[in-house]
Amino acid sequence: MAWSRTPWSAWNGLGFGLVAGVVFAIAECVASLAGGQGLLTPVRFAASVLLGSRALGEMPLGLILAAGLAVHMGLSAFFGLAYSLIDARISPELRPRVTHQVAVGMLFTIGVWVVTFQFVARGYYPWFLETAEFFQLAMHALFFGVPLGLLFAAAERRRVAIAVFEQDATEERATRRAGGGTPD
């Protein structure tokens, strides 16, 4: 399929990725707390990407928070940007459909999880594989992929509504002019 006209800029993808990243971070922290691992365990795992496995042990909390949030939000923004490139390839008729965007968002996030957990983590961050993998896959799909798809679908619906309104206004002005009415 050829690239189709889309209004999304890098800023939209980065912003939507950040919002989905916040939703995902909250869900991960709540799930971790409910599972008895502690509220900041997901932040420690994210920090371990920069600081190594020692981030999972005793390190200054400020350093853990700064590194963990920087990694998590940086990756969230990057993956939001990557999704915007995929969204540009979706048919303009399908972009406003919530079910389609949610499905694409979930599939995209599953692909991201496979690459990051099954390839990158196996080579560089083996401690990530000590987590419940299917649970992590589901968390990524539901709490990053779904919000990402919903954000793109909502934005596309707004864009379509504005375009229809502008087209109707232009046609109304043209009709008034053709009928001898006063020009705008």
BELJOJO-V732354 format. One record per residue. N is the residue number from 1. RES is the residue in three letters. OMEGA is omega in whole degrees, -180 to 180 (NA if undefined). BURIAL is # if it has 24 or more other C-alpha atoms within 12 Angstrom, else .. D_CENTER is the distance of its C-alpha to the mean C-alpha in whole Angstrom. Layout:
# BELJOJO-V732354
n->N res->RES omega->OMEGA burial->BURIAL d_center->D_CENTER
n->N res->RES omega->OMEGA burial->BURIAL d_center->D_CENTER
This chain:
# BELJOJO-V732354
n->1 res->MET omega->180 burial->. d_center->23
n->2 res->ALA omega->176 burial->. d_center->23
n->3 res->TRP omega->180 burial->. d_center->21
n->4 res->SER omega->-179 burial->. d_center->21
n->5 res->ARG omega->178 burial->. d_center->20
n->6 res->THR omega->-179 burial-># d_center->17
n->7 res->PRO omega->-171 burial->. d_center->17
n->8 res->TRP omega->176 burial-># d_center->14
n->9 res->SER omega->176 burial->. d_center->14
n->10 res->ALA omega->-179 burial->. d_center->13
n->11 res->TRP omega->178 burial->. d_center->12
n->12 res->ASN omega->-180 burial-># d_center->10
n->13 res->GLY omega->178 burial-># d_center->8
n->14 res->LEU omega->-179 burial-># d_center->8
n->15 res->GLY omega->180 burial-># d_center->8
n->16 res->PHE omega->177 burial-># d_center->6
n->17 res->GLY omega->178 burial-># d_center->4
n->18 res->LEU omega->179 burial-># d_center->7
n->19 res->VAL omega->178 burial-># d_center->7
n->20 res->ALA omega->178 burial-># d_center->5
n->21 res->GLY omega->178 burial-># d_center->6
n->22 res->VAL omega->178 burial-># d_center->9
n->23 res->VAL omega->-179 burial-># d_center->9
n->24 res->PHE omega->-180 burial-># d_center->9
n->25 res->ALA omega->178 burial-># d_center->12
n->26 res->ILE omega->180 burial-># d_center->14
n->27 res->ALA omega->179 burial-># d_center->14
n->28 res->GLU omega->-179 burial-># d_center->15
n->29 res->CYS omega->178 burial-># d_center->18
n->30 res->VAL omega->179 burial->. d_center->19
n->31 res->ALA omega->179 burial-># d_center->19
n->32 res->SER omega->178 burial-># d_center->21
n->33 res->LEU omega->179 burial->. d_center->23
n->34 res->ALA omega->180 burial->. d_center->24
n->35 res->GLY omega->177 burial->. d_center->25
n->36 res->GLY omega->-178 burial->. d_center->27
n->37 res->GLN omega->-179 burial->. d_center->25
n->38 res->GLY omega->-176 burial->. d_center->25
n->39 res->LEU omega->-173 burial->. d_center->22
n->40 res->LEU omega->180 burial-># d_center->21
n->41 res->THR omega->177 burial-># d_center->21
n->42 res->PRO omega->178 burial-># d_center->18
n->43 res->VAL omega->178 burial-># d_center->18
n->44 res->ARG omega->178 burial-># d_center->21
n->45 res->PHE omega->178 burial-># d_center->19
n->46 res->ALA omega->179 burial-># d_center->17
n->47 res->ALA omega->-178 burial-># d_center->20
n->48 res->SER omega->175 burial-># d_center->22
n->49 res->VAL omega->178 burial-># d_center->20
n->50 res->LEU omega->-170 burial-># d_center->22
n->51 res->LEU omega->-178 burial-># d_center->25
n->52 res->GLY omega->-174 burial->. d_center->25
n->53 res->SER omega->179 burial->. d_center->26
n->54 res->ARG omega->177 burial->. d_center->28
n->55 res->ALA omega->179 burial-># d_center->25
n->56 res->LEU omega->180 burial-># d_center->26
n->57 res->GLY omega->-178 burial->. d_center->29
n->58 res->GLU omega->173 burial->. d_center->31
n->59 res->MET omega->178 burial->. d_center->30
n->60 res->PRO omega->-176 burial->. d_center->30
n->61 res->LEU omega->180 burial->. d_center->27
n->62 res->GLY omega->178 burial->. d_center->26
n->63 res->LEU omega->178 burial->. d_center->25
n->64 res->ILE omega->-179 burial-># d_center->23
n->65 res->LEU omega->-179 burial-># d_center->21
n->66 res->ALA omega->-179 burial->. d_center->21
n->67 res->ALA omega->-178 burial-># d_center->20
n->68 res->GLY omega->180 burial-># d_center->18
n->69 res->LEU omega->178 burial-># d_center->16
n->70 res->ALA omega->180 burial-># d_center->16
n->71 res->VAL omega->-176 burial-># d_center->15
n->72 res->HIS omega->-177 burial-># d_center->12
n->73 res->MET omega->176 burial-># d_center->10
n->74 res->GLY omega->178 burial-># d_center->11
n->75 res->LEU omega->178 burial-># d_center->10
n->76 res->SER omega->179 burial-># d_center->6
n->77 res->ALA omega->179 burial-># d_center->7
n->78 res->PHE omega->-179 burial-># d_center->9
n->79 res->PHE omega->173 burial-># d_center->6
n->80 res->GLY omega->176 burial-># d_center->4
n->81 res->LEU omega->178 burial-># d_center->8
n->82 res->ALA omega->179 burial-># d_center->9
n->83 res->TYR omega->179 burial-># d_center->7
n->84 res->SER omega->176 burial-># d_center->9
n->85 res->LEU omega->176 burial-># d_center->12
n->86 res->ILE omega->180 burial-># d_center->12
n->87 res->ASP omega->179 burial-># d_center->11
n->88 res->ALA omega->180 burial-># d_center->15
n->89 res->ARG omega->180 burial->. d_center->16
n->90 res->ILE omega->178 burial-># d_center->16
n->91 res->SER omega->180 burial->. d_center->19
n->92 res->PRO omega->179 burial-># d_center->19
n->93 res->GLU omega->-178 burial->. d_center->21
n->94 res->LEU omega->-175 burial-># d_center->18
n->95 res->ARG omega->-179 burial-># d_center->15
n->96 res->PRO omega->-176 burial-># d_center->16
n->97 res->ARG omega->-178 burial-># d_center->17
n->98 res->VAL omega->-177 burial-># d_center->14
n->99 res->THR omega->-180 burial->. d_center->16
n->100 res->HIS omega->-179 burial-># d_center->15
n->101 res->GLN omega->179 burial-># d_center->11
n->102 res->VAL omega->179 burial-># d_center->11
n->103 res->ALA omega->179 burial-># d_center->13
n->104 res->VAL omega->178 burial-># d_center->11
n->105 res->GLY omega->179 burial-># d_center->8
n->106 res->MET omega->179 burial-># d_center->10
n->107 res->LEU omega->177 burial-># d_center->12
n->108 res->PHE omega->-178 burial-># d_center->9
n->109 res->THR omega->175 burial-># d_center->8
n->110 res->ILE omega->177 burial-># d_center->12
n->111 res->GLY omega->177 burial->. d_center->13
n->112 res->VAL omega->-179 burial-># d_center->11
n->113 res->TRP omega->180 burial-># d_center->13
n->114 res->VAL omega->-179 burial->. d_center->16
n->115 res->VAL omega->-174 burial->. d_center->16
n->116 res->THR omega->-177 burial-># d_center->15
n->117 res->PHE omega->-173 burial-># d_center->17
n->118 res->GLN omega->179 burial-># d_center->20
n->119 res->PHE omega->-176 burial->. d_center->21
n->120 res->VAL omega->-178 burial->. d_center->20
n->121 res->ALA omega->180 burial-># d_center->21
n->122 res->ARG omega->-179 burial->. d_center->24
n->123 res->GLY omega->-171 burial->. d_center->25
n->124 res->TYR omega->-175 burial->. d_center->24
n->125 res->TYR omega->-174 burial-># d_center->23
n->126 res->PRO omega->178 burial->. d_center->25
n->127 res->TRP omega->175 burial-># d_center->25
n->128 res->PHE omega->-178 burial-># d_center->21
n->129 res->LEU omega->177 burial-># d_center->23
n->130 res->GLU omega->178 burial->. d_center->25
n->131 res->THR omega->177 burial->. d_center->22
n->132 res->ALA omega->-171 burial->. d_center->22
n->133 res->GLU omega->-179 burial->. d_center->20
n->134 res->PHE omega->178 burial->. d_center->20
n->135 res->PHE omega->179 burial->. d_center->19
n->136 res->GLN omega->177 burial-># d_center->16
n->137 res->LEU omega->180 burial-># d_center->15
n->138 res->ALA omega->179 burial-># d_center->15
n->139 res->MET omega->179 burial-># d_center->13
n->140 res->HIS omega->-177 burial-># d_center->10
n->141 res->ALA omega->-175 burial-># d_center->10
n->142 res->LEU omega->-172 burial-># d_center->11
n->143 res->PHE omega->169 burial-># d_center->9
n->144 res->PHE omega->-177 burial-># d_center->6
n->145 res->GLY omega->-180 burial-># d_center->6
n->146 res->VAL omega->178 burial-># d_center->8
n->147 res->PRO omega->179 burial-># d_center->7
n->148 res->LEU omega->178 burial-># d_center->4
n->149 res->GLY omega->180 burial-># d_center->7
n->150 res->LEU omega->179 burial-># d_center->9
n->151 res->LEU omega->179 burial-># d_center->8
n->152 res->PHE omega->179 burial-># d_center->9
n->153 res->ALA omega->-180 burial-># d_center->12
n->154 res->ALA omega->179 burial->. d_center->13
n->155 res->ALA omega->179 burial-># d_center->13
n->156 res->GLU omega->177 burial-># d_center->15
n->157 res->ARG omega->176 burial->. d_center->17
n->158 res->ARG omega->-179 burial->. d_center->18
n->159 res->ARG omega->179 burial->. d_center->19
n->160 res->VAL omega->180 burial->. d_center->21
n->161 res->ALA omega->179 burial->. d_center->23
n->162 res->ILE omega->180 burial->. d_center->24
n->163 res->ALA omega->179 burial->. d_center->25
n->164 res->VAL omega->178 burial->. d_center->27
n->165 res->PHE omega->-180 burial->. d_center->28
n->166 res->GLU omega->179 burial->. d_center->29
n->167 res->GLN omega->179 burial->. d_center->31
n->168 res->ASP omega->179 burial->. d_center->33
n->169 res->ALA omega->179 burial->. d_center->34
n->170 res->THR omega->179 burial->. d_center->35
n->171 res->GLU omega->179 burial->. d_center->37
n->172 res->GLU omega->178 burial->. d_center->39
n->173 res->ARG omega->-180 burial->. d_center->40
n->174 res->ALA omega->180 burial->. d_center->41
n->175 res->THR omega->179 burial->. d_center->43
n->176 res->ARG omega->-180 burial->. d_center->45
n->177 res->ARG omega->-179 burial->. d_center->46
n->178 res->ALA omega->-178 burial->. d_center->47
n->179 res->GLY omega->178 burial->. d_center->49
n->180 res->GLY omega->178 burial->. d_center->51
n->181 res->GLY omega->179 burial->. d_center->49
n->182 res->THR omega->178 burial->. d_center->48
n->183 res->PRO omega->178 burial->. d_center->45
n->184 res->ASP omega->NA burial->. d_center->42
